[in-house]
């Protein structure tokens, strides 16, 4: 039986096929990059786009005799219908071989059926809800999941003297995962949750929420809001309303002390503890080379975890192109993706052959000031972490 999604995609194929005279260049591999280049999440798009282009600059724009062509499309924000339309156009009119990007979960979920119908490998470079890779056999993720970073942080907190916590998360898929797996890890280690709140996804005023948390005065606050403008806004509110100065520990996924905006948050965030898969301050030869190359290419602008996912996503795509000698077939491509290993600036990563999700080290970090710079300094780690949401 034809599903509604199949019917819509089929109709779109027919319309675009009639309106397009484009013929796929046999000497080109095309990558459709769907990102929110404008709007609230534009900074995230820039990080990923810069990581993608840095990889191409360093490794050349030709692989296995085929020219690499990037076709970028602006999804503007949380816009599933726009994402679906853009993906359909990229597949049918532009004849892309890969779909990639996807900062936001709703957009990734909207495109999953198109990847399946067209048999196009779809590389997730940020969107962090666990369920995404289960929605199509052609999806793989090179970023992280909120469950993957939240549960280790919860387990670390429970083992290191935190007995009670309050949770604040954004009211959408990644927030639900962050909340669920922090609570699971924390209560599993003997901790107690003394309150929970979910906040709107569109630029909320955090004042009332923070005041309520201050009134409860938990030992710790676990907070997740999506990368972009909101982490700075949340941390500003937390500081101004005296939550940190009153003795409440702040625990969060790395989004909330994002390397690209950390310096602007001020010294009041010193001591905030986060979990993440990458820090600008990570000590390794690979990251030293990466941050130096990034600075040379883009100036005084820190790469963050999203830029690294864009960089590693291109490494995975190049690996597939090389393995298939430039002749891209969706099913054969996914066989190369499964179990693929990459020496990333964040440390070694692997694509789980069963789930097509990433396996990586999750670091526990503390904001410190070193030589006048605020940094997420790693001091503990959980190695080979799979997504517990699976």
C-alpha positions as CSV (number, residue, x, y, z in Angstrom):
1,X,0.0,0.0,0.0
2,X,1.3,3.5,-0.9
3,X,1.8,5.7,2.1
4,X,0.9,9.4,2.1
5,X,4.6,10.3,2.2
6,X,5.3,8.0,-0.8
7,X,2.4,9.6,-2.7
8,X,3.6,13.1,-2.0
9,X,7.1,12.3,-3.0
10,X,6.0,10.6,-6.1
11,X,3.8,13.6,-7.1
12,X,6.7,15.9,-6.5
13,X,9.0,13.7,-8.6
14,X,6.6,13.9,-11.5
15,X,6.2,17.7,-11.3
16,X,9.9,18.4,-11.0
17,X,10.8,15.9,-13.7
18,X,8.6,17.8,-16.1
19,X,10.0,21.2,-15.1
20,X,13.6,20.2,-15.1
21,X,16.0,19.6,-18.0
22,X,19.0,18.9,-15.7
23,X,21.1,15.9,-16.6
24,X,23.4,14.5,-14.0
25,X,27.1,15.1,-14.9
26,X,28.7,11.7,-14.8
27,X,32.0,13.2,-13.6
28,X,30.4,14.9,-10.6
29,X,29.3,13.8,-7.1
30,X,26.7,16.1,-5.7
31,X,26.0,16.7,-2.1
32,X,22.8,18.5,-1.0
33,X,23.4,20.5,2.2
34,X,20.2,21.5,4.0
35,X,20.9,24.0,6.8
36,X,19.2,27.0,8.5
37,X,21.5,29.6,7.0
38,X,19.1,32.4,8.1
39,X,17.1,32.9,11.2
40,X,17.6,31.8,14.9
41,X,20.0,28.9,14.1
42,X,22.2,30.6,11.5
43,X,25.3,30.4,13.6
44,X,24.9,26.6,13.8
45,X,24.6,26.5,10.0
46,X,27.7,28.5,9.6
47,X,29.7,26.2,11.9
48,X,28.7,23.1,10.0
49,X,29.2,24.8,6.6
50,X,32.6,26.0,7.6
51,X,33.6,22.5,8.8
52,X,32.4,21.0,5.5
53,X,34.2,23.5,3.4
54,X,37.4,23.2,5.4
55,X,37.5,19.4,4.8
56,X,37.1,20.0,1.1
57,X,39.8,22.6,1.1
58,X,42.2,20.3,2.9
59,X,41.5,17.1,1.0
60,X,40.7,18.5,-2.4
61,X,37.5,18.9,-4.4
62,X,37.9,15.7,-6.4
63,X,37.6,12.1,-5.2
64,X,38.0,9.0,-7.2
65,X,38.2,11.1,-10.3
66,X,34.9,12.8,-9.6
67,X,34.4,16.5,-8.9
68,X,32.7,17.3,-5.6
69,X,29.8,19.8,-5.9
70,X,28.1,21.2,-2.9
71,X,24.5,22.5,-3.4
72,X,23.4,24.4,-0.3
73,X,19.8,25.2,0.6
74,X,18.4,27.4,3.4
75,X,15.7,25.7,5.5
76,X,15.4,29.0,7.6
77,X,14.7,27.3,11.0
78,X,12.3,24.6,12.4
79,X,10.5,24.1,9.1
80,X,9.7,20.4,8.3
81,X,7.6,21.2,5.2
82,X,10.4,23.4,3.8
83,X,13.0,20.7,4.5
84,X,10.9,18.1,2.7
85,X,10.4,20.4,-0.3
86,X,14.1,21.3,-0.5
87,X,15.2,17.6,-0.2
88,X,12.7,16.6,-3.0
89,X,14.1,19.4,-5.3
90,X,17.7,18.3,-4.5
91,X,17.0,14.7,-5.3
92,X,14.8,15.1,-8.4
93,X,16.0,18.4,-10.0
94,X,19.6,18.6,-8.8
95,X,20.3,14.9,-8.9
96,X,22.3,14.9,-5.7
97,X,24.1,11.7,-4.5
98,X,24.0,12.6,-0.8
99,X,21.8,14.6,1.5
100,X,23.6,16.1,4.5
101,X,23.4,18.8,7.2
102,X,20.3,18.9,9.3
103,X,20.7,21.0,12.4
104,X,17.2,20.4,13.7
105,X,15.4,17.1,14.5
106,X,12.0,18.1,13.0
107,X,13.6,18.8,9.7
108,X,15.6,15.6,9.7
109,X,12.5,13.5,10.4
110,X,10.6,15.2,7.6
111,X,13.3,14.2,5.1
112,X,13.7,10.6,6.2
113,X,11.0,9.2,3.9
114,X,12.6,11.0,0.9
115,X,16.0,9.4,1.7
116,X,14.3,6.0,1.8
117,X,12.3,6.5,-1.4
118,X,15.2,7.8,-3.4
119,X,17.8,5.5,-1.7
120,X,20.0,8.5,-1.0
121,X,22.5,8.4,1.9
122,X,21.5,11.1,4.4
123,X,24.3,12.2,6.8
124,X,23.1,13.9,10.0
125,X,25.6,16.6,11.1
126,X,23.8,17.8,14.2
127,X,20.2,16.8,14.9
128,X,20.4,14.9,18.1
129,X,17.1,13.0,18.9
130,X,17.8,9.3,19.2
131,X,14.9,8.2,16.9
132,X,16.3,9.8,13.7
133,X,18.5,7.0,12.5
134,X,15.6,4.5,13.0
135,X,13.4,6.4,10.5
136,X,15.4,5.3,7.4
137,X,18.0,2.7,6.5
138,X,19.8,5.4,4.6
139,X,20.4,7.7,7.5
140,X,23.7,7.8,9.5
141,X,24.8,10.3,12.1
142,X,28.2,11.8,12.8
143,X,27.3,14.3,15.6
144,X,25.8,12.9,18.8
145,X,22.5,12.3,20.6
146,X,21.2,14.1,23.6
147,X,20.8,10.7,25.3
148,X,24.5,10.0,24.6
149,X,25.8,13.1,26.3
150,X,23.1,13.5,29.1
151,X,23.3,10.0,30.6
152,X,27.1,10.0,31.2
153,X,26.8,13.5,32.8
154,X,24.0,12.2,35.1
155,X,26.1,9.1,36.1
156,X,29.1,11.3,36.8
157,X,27.1,13.7,38.9
158,X,25.5,11.0,41.0
159,X,29.0,9.5,41.7
160,X,30.4,12.9,42.6
161,X,28.3,14.2,45.4
162,X,25.2,15.5,43.6
163,X,22.2,14.2,45.5
164,X,19.3,16.2,44.0
165,X,18.7,18.0,40.8
166,X,16.1,20.1,38.9
167,X,15.8,19.7,35.1
168,X,15.0,22.4,32.6
169,X,14.8,21.4,28.9
170,X,13.4,22.7,25.6
171,X,9.9,21.4,24.8
172,X,10.8,19.3,21.7
173,X,12.4,16.0,20.8
174,X,16.0,16.6,21.8
175,X,14.8,18.2,25.1
176,X,12.7,15.1,25.9
177,X,15.7,12.8,25.3
178,X,18.0,15.0,27.4
179,X,15.5,15.0,30.3
180,X,14.7,11.3,30.1
181,X,18.2,10.1,30.0
182,X,19.6,12.5,32.6
183,X,16.8,11.4,35.0
184,X,17.4,7.8,34.2
185,X,21.2,8.0,34.8
186,X,20.8,10.3,37.8
187,X,18.1,8.3,39.7
188,X,19.9,5.1,38.7
189,X,22.9,6.3,40.6
190,X,20.9,7.2,43.7
191,X,20.1,10.9,42.9
192,X,16.7,12.5,43.4
193,X,14.8,14.8,40.9
194,X,13.2,17.6,42.8
195,X,11.4,19.3,39.9
196,X,11.3,19.5,36.1
197,X,10.1,22.1,33.5
198,X,10.0,22.3,29.7
199,X,10.3,25.6,28.0
200,X,9.1,26.8,24.6
201,X,11.4,26.2,21.6
202,X,11.1,29.7,20.2
203,X,13.2,32.2,22.2
204,X,11.6,31.9,25.6
205,X,12.0,34.4,28.5
206,X,13.7,32.2,31.1
207,X,13.2,34.6,34.0
208,X,10.1,33.0,35.6
209,X,11.5,29.5,35.2
210,X,14.8,30.4,36.8
211,X,13.1,32.2,39.7
212,X,11.0,29.1,40.4
213,X,14.2,27.0,40.4
214,X,15.9,29.5,42.7
215,X,12.9,29.2,45.1
216,X,13.3,25.4,45.2
217,X,17.1,25.8,45.5
218,X,18.1,22.4,44.3
219,X,21.7,21.2,44.7
220,X,22.1,21.2,40.9
221,X,20.2,22.3,37.8
222,X,20.5,20.2,34.6
223,X,19.6,22.4,31.7
224,X,19.4,21.9,27.9
225,X,18.5,24.4,25.3
226,X,19.5,24.2,21.6
227,X,22.6,25.8,20.3
228,X,22.2,29.3,19.0
229,X,21.0,32.4,20.8
230,X,19.3,30.5,23.7
231,X,22.3,29.2,25.7
232,X,23.6,32.7,26.1
233,X,20.2,34.0,27.0
234,X,19.7,31.2,29.6
235,X,23.1,31.6,31.1
236,X,22.7,35.4,31.3
237,X,19.4,34.9,33.2
238,X,20.9,32.3,35.5
239,X,23.7,34.7,36.4
240,X,21.6,37.8,36.7
241,X,19.1,36.1,39.0
242,X,21.8,34.8,41.2
243,X,21.3,31.1,40.7
244,X,25.0,30.3,40.5
245,X,26.0,32.7,43.2
246,X,23.4,31.1,45.5
247,X,25.3,27.8,45.3
248,X,23.3,25.9,42.6
249,X,25.6,23.8,40.4
250,X,24.9,24.0,36.7
251,X,25.1,20.8,34.7
252,X,24.4,20.8,31.0
253,X,25.1,19.2,27.6
254,X,27.9,21.1,25.8
255,X,25.4,23.2,23.8
256,X,25.0,25.5,26.9
257,X,28.6,26.5,27.0
258,X,29.2,26.3,23.2
259,X,32.8,27.1,22.4
260,X,31.8,29.7,19.7
261,X,30.0,31.9,22.3
262,X,31.7,30.9,25.6
263,X,34.1,33.8,25.7
264,X,31.2,36.3,25.5
265,X,29.4,34.7,28.5
266,X,31.8,36.2,31.0
267,X,33.6,34.9,34.1
268,X,30.3,34.1,35.9
269,X,30.1,30.8,34.0
270,X,33.5,29.6,35.4
271,X,32.8,26.2,37.1
272,X,29.8,25.2,35.0
273,X,30.1,21.5,34.2
274,X,29.0,20.1,30.9
275,X,29.3,16.9,28.9
276,X,30.2,16.9,25.2
277,X,31.8,15.1,22.4
278,X,34.2,17.9,21.4
279,X,35.9,20.9,23.0
280,X,38.0,23.5,21.3
281,X,40.5,22.9,24.1
282,X,40.7,19.1,23.5
283,X,44.3,18.0,23.6
284,X,45.3,15.9,20.6
285,X,47.5,16.3,17.5
286,X,44.3,16.1,15.3
287,X,42.6,18.9,17.1
288,X,45.7,21.0,17.2
289,X,45.9,20.7,13.4
290,X,42.1,21.3,13.0
291,X,41.9,24.5,15.2
292,X,45.0,25.9,13.4
293,X,43.5,25.2,10.0
294,X,40.2,26.6,11.1
295,X,41.8,29.8,12.4
296,X,43.8,30.2,9.1
297,X,40.7,29.8,7.0
298,X,38.2,31.8,9.1
299,X,40.1,34.1,11.4
300,X,39.5,34.7,15.1
301,X,36.4,32.5,15.4
302,X,36.3,29.3,17.4
303,X,35.2,26.0,15.9
304,X,32.6,24.2,17.9
305,X,31.2,20.6,18.0
306,X,29.0,21.4,15.0
307,X,31.9,22.4,12.8
308,X,33.6,19.1,13.7
309,X,30.5,17.2,12.7
310,X,30.5,19.0,9.4
311,X,34.2,18.1,8.9
312,X,33.7,14.5,9.9
313,X,30.6,14.2,7.9
314,X,32.6,15.1,4.8
315,X,35.3,12.6,5.8
316,X,32.6,9.9,5.9
317,X,31.2,11.0,2.5
318,X,34.7,11.0,1.0
319,X,35.3,7.5,2.4
320,X,32.2,6.3,0.6
321,X,33.1,7.9,-2.7
322,X,36.5,6.4,-2.5
323,X,35.1,2.9,-1.6
324,X,32.7,3.0,-4.5
325,X,35.2,4.5,-6.9
326,X,32.9,7.4,-7.5
327,X,29.9,5.3,-8.6
328,X,27.4,6.1,-5.9
329,X,24.8,3.5,-5.1
330,X,22.7,4.0,-2.0
331,X,22.7,0.5,-0.7
332,X,26.4,-0.1,-1.4
333,X,27.1,3.3,0.2
334,X,25.4,2.4,3.4
335,X,27.4,-0.9,3.6
336,X,30.6,1.3,3.7
337,X,29.1,3.7,6.2
338,X,28.3,0.8,8.7
339,X,31.3,0.3,10.9
340,X,33.3,3.2,9.3
341,X,36.0,4.6,11.5
342,X,37.4,8.2,11.5
343,X,40.2,9.8,13.4
344,X,38.4,13.0,14.3
345,X,39.6,16.2,16.0
346,X,37.4,15.1,18.9
347,X,39.0,11.6,19.1
348,X,38.3,8.3,17.3
349,X,34.7,7.8,16.1
350,X,32.9,4.8,14.7
351,X,29.5,4.4,13.0
352,X,27.7,1.6,14.7
353,X,26.9,-1.0,12.0
354,X,23.6,-2.0,13.7
355,X,22.1,1.5,14.3
356,X,24.2,3.7,11.9
357,X,24.6,6.0,14.9
358,X,27.9,7.3,16.2
359,X,30.0,5.6,18.9
360,X,32.5,8.1,20.6
361,X,34.1,9.3,23.8
362,X,31.9,11.7,25.9
363,X,34.0,14.1,27.9
364,X,33.0,15.7,31.2
365,X,34.3,19.3,31.1
366,X,34.4,22.4,33.4
367,X,34.6,26.0,32.3
368,X,37.9,27.4,33.3
369,X,39.8,30.6,32.5
370,X,43.3,30.0,31.1
371,X,45.6,32.7,29.8
372,X,42.6,35.1,29.7
373,X,40.4,32.7,27.7
374,X,37.3,30.8,28.8
375,X,37.6,27.1,27.8
376,X,35.7,23.9,28.3
377,X,38.5,21.9,30.0
378,X,38.0,18.1,29.9
379,X,38.7,16.3,33.2
380,X,36.9,13.0,32.9
381,X,35.6,10.8,30.1
382,X,33.4,7.9,29.1
383,X,34.9,6.0,26.2
384,X,33.1,4.2,23.4
385,X,29.6,5.5,24.3
386,X,26.8,4.2,22.1
387,X,23.4,6.0,22.0
388,X,21.5,4.7,25.1
389,X,18.3,5.9,23.3
390,X,18.6,2.8,21.1
